[in-house]
Every structure is written in structure tokens, then in C-alpha cells.
């Protein structure tokens, strides 16, 4: 087992990794920009190293600075959290070249799944159902029109190197397709430096279902059920729950078995998430995330399994601490992403938190690095923290979430807490009757 781990991230996820390491008797090294000097993960870590100025490109994305931090502190391994360098294959390779363990999958699998076209072809070969569409990239309008004619409109144009909704455009007709291709190509080139596009059938009202998998180097691959991430704005997740209100036990077991079998066939290592669109009882693969997800706590709540702990164990060469037969799902969990944003316009609201009081009680978890007197910097994402509640069933979970939102106090900046309070009152949400376009339709009343 490792004696010291460097956490190559910031905010709530850095604190989450620190806590897991502490419980395993592992010392931690926090890295930080000058803007994060007083961050909670920096204050609690055993050691800390400043790696650069506020801009992420000069600090949290600065690979030479991170390698230097490992060398001067003697860190044997790096946990990348999510975002930043967590899915950067070259970073994983460089760490290996310096005899430092990357707590995550192999560079080969990161690179494979980061290429959406190659990922789709790979999982299709491994038996995972995919969305109908182009077999590879589309380079001309004529080629795209032929694909669209075969799949039928509407179609979704997507960046092969994309993520977070960037480089994605919908075309409802042949007349709209050239414009969608041009816009997606320009956006993809600017965001990812790669304007390769591919196409898929656009599903009208699907749910976004993702399956959590864990695999070790000893030939074991296990699924931990699914999360429903259908409440989204501009392809960004806002609220997640597990299990999905849309699935029954048979569908859950079937897709879980398909995914775990595929990951075993791939020889995958560590935690990963297979994301699907789900409509009319069918699953369609959209992408794989080769890292810890923001929403991993809802899976931990219903299984009792510490995913970060398992990541660290697996990276150190140990077997995972459970088998598929050991996994038992208990109750229901929901996570709300509490952001420093205006609840209607979603404009970022960095600044000083004057008062901060979190809810508590049975089944309530807060993952946050915020505190009274903490100044939210304007340089990074606006996540203040995550509110995760767990109940014996979905109704109890919703009641507990409503109560927790009323207790949550963040004074000094705008937050999305009022939005979640409104959602709690919506009958369709209460009944679990929503899809990936539902939230944007709900928010149209503010536009």
C-alpha cells in the first residue's frame, strides 16, 4: 500500500480523496494555486505545495509542476480526482515514466475511451448496445446527409474528442444539417483542437443512465448499479439519483451484467462509468468516463462501498474488497450540485461566503470544501459542494432532501439552492417522470 499520495486537484474532490487516504493511514500532499492557498484541502493535508498562479493552465494543468511536487515530497502515487488531468493519457504515461503510480486506468484505456468514435466501435465489439449512427467520422456534408438518411431525422452531430456538451448540434432536417456540421466543427476545433465529427440518431425524450463499474488487475469486474443523471442544463448534470426511477430490477441486472462482462473483456483497471441514453426500454451507449464521477456519492450511499478507497487499493495492486455477490442495493439516494450561480440565469457568483451552515441528521452527507469566510475564486468551476441524501425509499429520500435544502445556508453569494427547492415542488420530478430535456423546458419560464 502507498505511504503518501499527492492529490492533483482542488475543492471538494481533493478533500474527498484526502479523507479516504486518512482513513487508510496514507499521508497526503495537497497541491494548490496561489488562489487556493486557504482552501480546506490545503489546510488539512499532511503537506502542501504551491504549483503556480491562479490560471489552471499554469497550475492544476501544469504537468512539470506536479511531477516536481511528487519528487520533492516523495509521493508514490497521484490521485487526479475528476476534471483537470483525470482523463489525460499523457499525464498517466509521464507519471509512469517517473515511477509514480497514476490512481486510475491505463493510459491506453484513457486514450481509447477519450476518442468517442473508437470508444463506440470498441464497446459495440464487446456487446454493449450503441446509438445508431455513423460507423466513424464524417468528413463531408454529402457523407453526413447519407448517414442521416439512413438513421432518420433528427440527428445529433458530435465532436469525436468532445465532452460537456461542446461540439454537439442537432439537425432536424436535411436543410439544417450543413449548418449544424459547420457550427459543431468550429466549436470542436476551438475547444479540443480536433474538429473530427460523428453522428448519431437523436432520441427525443431519453433518460441519461450511467452504470458504475469497478475492475482490478486480478480479472475481476463488478458493476454497482446505475445512476439517473437526466436532470441536465446544456448537457451539464444538475441532480443525480440512484437507483433510477425508470428501471426495474431485471433491466438493472441485465445492463449491469453486460457492462461488467465488457469491462472484463477489455481488461479495464479501476473505476469507470458507462453512460447510456435509455428510451422505450432500450439502452444506447454514448460514452465512457475513465475516472471518478462527480456523482459517485449516490452509488456509495446505496451500496456502502467507498469508491475512492477501492481506487487506491486497486492502483496499489490489491484485489477489490468485494465481489458481485457482495453488492447489495439499499434504499434511495439523491445528489444536488450546489453551485455559486444565480438560480435562474446561472451566472457565476464568486465571492466571500459570509455565513455557511450545512444540514445534518440521519442520511445526510455534504461533500464540500467551503466554510464561513472562504472566498470562492473566479478562476474555476462554480461548485460549492454536493448535498447527498439517503432514505429507505425514494419518498423518504425526497422528504429528507426537502428538509435539508431548507437548512442549508450559504450567505454572501448566489447559489442554486432555490432552484432545487422549486424542483422539489414539481409533480413530475416527485414522480420521477422526467427526461434529459425536462429541466431546460422547466427553466424556459425564466428566459
C-alpha positions in Angstrom: 0.0 0.0 0.0 1.1 3.6 -0.7 2.6 5.6 2.2 2.0 9.0 0.5 -0.4 10.2 -2.2 -0.4 13.5 -4.0 -3.9 14.9 -4.8 -3.7 16.6 -8.2 -7.0 18.5 -7.8 -8.8 21.1 -5.7 -12.1 21.8 -3.9 -14.5 19.2 -2.7 -13.0 16.3 -4.6 -9.5 17.0 -3.2 -10.9 16.9 0.3 -12.9 13.7 -0.5 -9.7 12.0 -1.6 -7.8 13.3 1.4 -10.4 11.8 3.8 -10.2 8.4 2.1 -6.4 8.4 2.4 -6.5 9.4 6.1 -8.8 6.5 6.9 -6.4 4.2 5.1 -3.4 5.5 7.1 -1.9 7.2 4.0 -0.3 10.6 4.2 -1.5 13.2 1.7 0.1 16.0 -0.3 -2.2 18.9 -1.4 -1.2 21.0 -4.4 -2.7 24.4 -4.9 -2.6 27.6 -6.9 -1.9 30.9 -5.2 -5.7 31.5 -5.4 -6.3 28.3 -3.3 -3.8 29.0 -0.6 -6.5 28.9 2.1 -8.6 26.1 0.7 -9.8 23.4 3.1 -7.9 20.5 1.5 -4.7 22.5 1.7 -5.3 23.2 5.4 -6.0 19.6 6.2 -3.4 17.7 4.1 -0.2 16.5 5.7 1.9 18.6 3.3 1.1 21.2 0.6 2.9 22.6 -2.4 2.1 25.7 -4.4 2.3 24.8 -8.1 1.6 28.1 -9.7 -0.7 31.2 -10.3 -4.5 31.1 -10.3 -4.9 30.1 -14.0 -5.5 26.4 -14.2 -3.2 26.1 -17.3 -0.3 27.3 -15.1 -1.1 25.3 -12.0 -3.5 22.4 -11.9 -2.8 21.5 -15.6 0.9 22.1 -15.2 2.4 18.6 -15.5 6.0 19.5 -14.8 5.0 21.4 -11.6 3.0 18.3 -10.5 5.9 16.0 -11.1 8.2 18.3 -9.2 5.7 18.3 -6.3 5.8 14.5 -6.2 9.6 14.4 -6.3 10.2 17.0 -3.5 7.6 15.4 -1.2 8.3 11.7 -2.0 4.7 11.0 -3.1 4.5 7.5 -4.6 1.1 7.9 -6.3 -1.2 10.6 -7.7 -4.9 10.7 -7.5 -6.3 13.0 -10.2 -9.9 13.4 -8.9 -12.2 14.4 -11.7 -11.7 17.1 -14.4 -8.3 18.7 -14.9 -5.8 15.9 -15.8 -8.0 12.9 -14.7 -8.5 11.7 -18.3 -5.2 12.9 -19.7 -3.4 9.8 -21.1 -0.1 11.6 -21.5 -0.2 12.6 -17.8 -0.7 9.0 -16.8 2.2 8.0 -19.1 4.6 10.7 -17.7 3.9 9.6 -14.1 4.7 6.0 -15.0 7.9 7.1 -16.7 8.8 8.8 -13.3 7.9 5.6 -11.3 4.9 7.3 -9.9 1.6 5.4 -9.8 -1.4 7.0 -11.5 -4.5 6.1 -9.5 -6.7 5.4 -12.4 -6.9 3.2 -15.6 -4.1 2.7 -18.0 -3.1 5.4 -20.5 -4.2 3.1 -23.3 -7.8 2.9 -22.0 -8.0 6.6 -21.2 -6.9 7.4 -24.8 -9.2 4.8 -26.3 -12.3 6.0 -24.4 -11.4 9.6 -25.0 -11.9 9.1 -28.7 -15.6 8.8 -29.0 -15.5 7.1 -32.3 -13.0 4.5 -31.2 -14.9 4.0 -27.9 -18.2 3.4 -29.7 -16.6 0.8 -32.0 -14.9 -0.9 -29.1 -17.9 -1.2 -26.8 -20.0 -2.4 -29.8 -17.5 -5.2 -30.3 -17.7 -6.0 -26.6 -21.5 -6.4 -26.7 -22.7 -3.0 -25.4 -25.6 -1.6 -27.4 -24.9 1.7 -29.2 -26.9 4.5 -30.7 -27.5 4.1 -34.5 -25.3 6.4 -36.5 -22.1 6.8 -38.4 -19.5 4.0 -38.1 -16.7 6.5 -37.9 -16.1 10.2 -38.5 -18.0 12.1 -41.2 -15.8 14.5 -43.2 -18.2 15.9 -45.9 -21.7 17.2 -46.0 -22.6 14.5 -48.5 -21.4 11.8 -46.3 -23.3 13.2 -43.3 -26.5 13.5 -45.4 -26.2 9.8 -46.4 -25.9 8.8 -42.7 -28.9 11.0 -41.7 -31.0 9.5 -44.5 -30.2 6.0 -43.2 -30.8 6.7 -39.4 -33.6 9.2 -40.0 -34.0 12.8 -38.6 -33.4 14.3 -36.1 -29.7 13.6 -35.9 -27.1 14.7 -33.4 -23.7 15.9 -34.6 -20.9 15.3 -32.0 -17.3 16.1 -31.6 -15.1 12.9 -31.5 -12.9 14.4 -28.8 -15.9 16.2 -27.1 -17.3 16.4 -23.7 -19.5 18.6 -21.5 -21.9 19.3 -24.4 -19.3 21.2 -26.5 -19.2 20.4 -30.2 -22.8 19.0 -30.2 -25.5 20.2 -32.5 -29.0 18.9 -33.5 -30.3 18.9 -37.1 -34.0 18.2 -37.6 -33.9 18.2 -41.4 -31.5 17.9 -44.4 -31.7 21.7 -44.7 -30.4 22.2 -41.1 -27.6 19.6 -41.3 -24.9 21.6 -43.1 -25.2 24.5 -40.6 -25.0 22.0 -37.7 -21.9 20.4 -39.1 -20.2 23.8 -39.6 -21.1 25.0 -36.1 -20.0 21.8 -34.4 -16.8 21.6 -36.4 -15.8 25.2 -35.4 -16.8 24.6 -31.7 -14.9 21.3 -31.5 -11.7 22.8 -33.1 -11.8 25.7 -30.6 -12.5 23.5 -27.5 -10.5 20.4 -28.2 -8.1 21.2 -31.1 -9.8 18.4 -33.1 -12.7 19.0 -35.5 -13.5 15.4 -36.2 -17.2 14.8 -36.0 -19.5 11.8 -36.0 -23.3 11.4 -36.0 -26.0 9.6 -34.0 -29.7 9.3 -34.1 -31.2 12.0 -31.9 -33.5 10.5 -29.3 -36.5 12.7 -28.4 -37.1 12.1 -24.7 -34.4 9.7 -23.4 -33.2 9.4 -19.8 -29.4 9.6 -19.1 -28.5 6.4 -17.3 -24.9 5.6 -16.3 -23.6 2.3 -14.9 -20.7 2.3 -12.3 -18.1 -0.4 -12.8 -15.0 -1.4 -10.8 -12.3 -3.7 -12.1 -8.9 -4.9 -10.7 -5.8 -6.4 -12.1 -6.8 -9.9 -10.9 -9.5 -10.5 -13.5 -12.5 -9.2 -11.5 -15.0 -6.7 -12.9 -18.1 -5.7 -10.9 -21.0 -3.3 -11.5 -22.5 -1.2 -8.7 -25.9 -0.4 -10.4 -26.9 2.7 -12.1 -27.3 6.4 -11.6 -30.0 8.5 -13.3 -28.5 11.8 -14.4 -31.3 13.1 -16.6 -31.7 16.5 -14.9 -29.4 18.5 -17.1 -28.9 22.0 -18.4 -26.9 22.4 -21.6 -25.7 18.8 -21.2 -24.3 19.6 -17.7 -25.7 17.4 -14.9 -27.5 19.2 -12.1 -29.0 16.5 -9.9 -28.4 12.7 -9.9 -30.2 9.8 -8.2 -29.7 6.1 -7.6 -31.4 3.9 -8.4 -33.2 5.2 -11.5 -36.9 5.6 -11.1 -37.2 4.3 -14.7 -35.5 0.9 -14.3 -36.7 -2.3 -12.7 -34.5 -5.0 -11.1 -34.4 -7.1 -14.3 -33.3 -4.2 -16.5 -30.7 -3.1 -13.9 -29.2 -6.6 -13.6 -29.2 -7.1 -17.4 -27.3 -3.9 -18.3 -25.0 -4.3 -15.3 -24.0 -7.8 -16.4 -23.4 -6.6 -20.0 -21.2 -3.8 -18.8 -19.2 -5.7 -16.2 -18.6 -8.5 -18.8 -17.4 -6.0 -21.4 -15.0 -4.3 -18.9 -13.6 -7.7 -18.0 -13.1 -8.4 -21.7 -11.4 -5.0 -22.2 -9.0 -5.7 -19.3 -10.1 -2.4 -17.7 -8.5 -1.3 -14.4 -10.0 0.9 -11.7 -13.4 2.7 -11.6 -15.2 3.8 -14.7 -18.7 4.8 -15.8 -20.5 3.7 -18.9 -23.1 6.3 -19.9 -26.3 5.5 -21.8 -29.3 7.1 -23.2 -32.4 5.0 -22.3 -35.7 5.2 -24.2 -38.6 2.8 -24.7 -36.8 0.1 -22.7 -33.6 0.2 -24.7 -30.1 1.3 -23.7 -27.8 3.1 -26.1 -24.1 3.7 -25.3 -22.9 7.3 -25.5 -19.5 7.4 -23.8 -17.3 6.1 -21.1 -15.7 8.2 -18.3 -12.4 6.7 -17.2 -12.4 8.4 -13.8 -14.3 9.0 -10.6 -17.6 10.8 -11.3 -18.8 13.9 -9.5 -21.9 12.0 -8.6 -20.2 8.9 -7.2 -21.6 9.5 -3.6 -25.1 8.4 -4.6 -23.7 5.0 -5.5 -21.7 4.9 -2.3 -24.9 5.7 -0.4 -26.9 2.8 -1.7 -24.1 0.2 -1.7 -22.0 1.2 1.3 -18.8 0.9 -0.9 -16.1 3.6 -0.7 -15.2 4.1 -4.4 -12.1 6.2 -3.7 -10.8 3.6 -1.3 -11.2 0.9 -3.9 -9.4 3.1 -6.5 -6.4 3.4 -4.2 -6.4 -0.4 -3.3 -6.6 -1.4 -7.0 -3.9 1.1 -8.0 -1.6 -0.4 -5.4 -2.1 -3.9 -6.9 -4.6 -5.3 -4.4 -7.9 -7.1 -5.3 -11.1 -5.1 -4.8 -12.5 -5.8 -1.4 -15.9 -7.2 -2.6 -17.4 -9.5 -5.3 -20.5 -9.0 -7.4 -22.4 -11.3 -4.9 -21.4 -8.9 -2.1 -23.1 -5.9 -3.7 -26.5 -5.2 -2.2 -28.5 -2.1 -3.0 -30.2 -0.4 -0.1 -32.7 2.5 -0.3 -32.5 5.6 -2.5 -30.0 8.5 -2.8 -30.1 11.9 -4.5 -27.3 14.4 -5.0 -27.8 18.1 -5.7 -24.9 20.1 -7.0 -24.8 23.3 -5.0 -23.2 25.9 -7.3 -22.2 29.5 -6.8 -24.5 30.6 -9.5 -27.7 32.7 -9.9 -30.6 30.1 -9.7 -32.3 31.5 -12.7 -29.7 33.0 -15.0 -26.9 30.6 -13.9 -24.4 33.5 -14.0 -21.4 32.6 -11.8 -21.3 34.2 -8.4 -17.7 34.1 -7.0 -17.0 36.0 -3.8 -16.9 35.8 0.0 -19.1 33.3 1.9 -20.2 35.3 4.9 -22.2 32.6 6.6 -22.1 28.9 5.9 -24.3 26.3 7.7 -24.8 22.8 6.3 -27.7 20.4 7.1 -27.2 17.3 9.1 -29.1 14.3 10.5 -29.6 10.7 9.5 -28.8 10.0 5.8 -27.4 13.5 5.0 -23.9 13.9 3.6 -22.1 17.1 2.5 -19.1 16.9 0.2 -17.7 20.5 0.2 -14.5 22.4 0.9 -16.4 25.6 1.7 -16.6 27.4 5.1 -17.6 30.7 6.6 -15.0 33.3 5.5 -14.0 31.3 2.4 -13.7 33.3 -0.8 -14.8 31.4 -3.9 -12.3 32.3 -6.6 -13.5 33.2 -10.1 -11.0 31.0 -11.9 -12.5 27.6 -11.6 -15.9 25.8 -11.8 -18.6 27.2 -9.5 -19.3 24.1 -7.4 -19.6 24.9 -3.7 -20.4 21.4 -2.7 -22.7 18.5 -3.0 -25.7 17.6 -0.9 -26.3 13.9 -0.8 -29.3 12.4 1.0 -30.2 8.8 1.5 -33.5 7.2 2.6 -35.1 3.8 2.8 -37.1 4.6 -0.3 -37.5 7.5 -2.8 -40.3 9.2 -1.0 -38.3 9.3 2.3 -35.3 10.5 0.3 -37.3 13.3 -1.2 -38.7 14.4 2.2 -35.2 14.4 3.7 -33.8 16.3 0.7 -36.5 19.0 1.1 -35.7 19.4 4.8 -32.0 19.5 4.1 -32.4 22.3 1.5 -34.3 24.4 4.0 -31.5 24.0 6.5 -28.7 24.8 4.0 -27.4 28.4 4.4 -24.8 30.0 2.1 -24.8 33.8 2.6 -22.8 36.2 0.5 -23.0 34.6 -2.9 -25.9 33.4 -5.1 -26.5 29.7 -5.1 -28.6 27.1 -6.9 -30.4 26.1 -3.7 -33.6 28.0 -4.6 -33.7 26.1 -7.9 -33.7 22.7 -6.1 -36.4 23.9 -3.7 -38.6 24.7 -6.8 -37.8 21.3 -8.3 -39.0 19.6 -5.1 -42.5 21.0 -5.6 -42.8 19.8 -9.2 -45.2 16.8 -9.5 -43.2 15.3 -12.5 -40.0 15.4 -10.5 -41.7 14.0 -7.4 -43.0 11.1 -9.6 -39.6 10.5 -11.2 -41.2 11.3 -14.6 -38.5 13.3 -16.4 -36.0 13.1 -19.2 -32.8 14.8 -20.4 -34.8 17.8 -21.9 -37.2 18.2 -19.0 -35.1 20.7 -16.9 -34.4 23.0 -19.8 -38.1 23.0 -20.6 -38.8 23.8 -16.9 -36.4 26.7 -17.0 -37.9 28.3 -20.1 -40.3 30.2 -17.9 -37.3 32.3 -16.7 -36.0 33.1 -20.2 
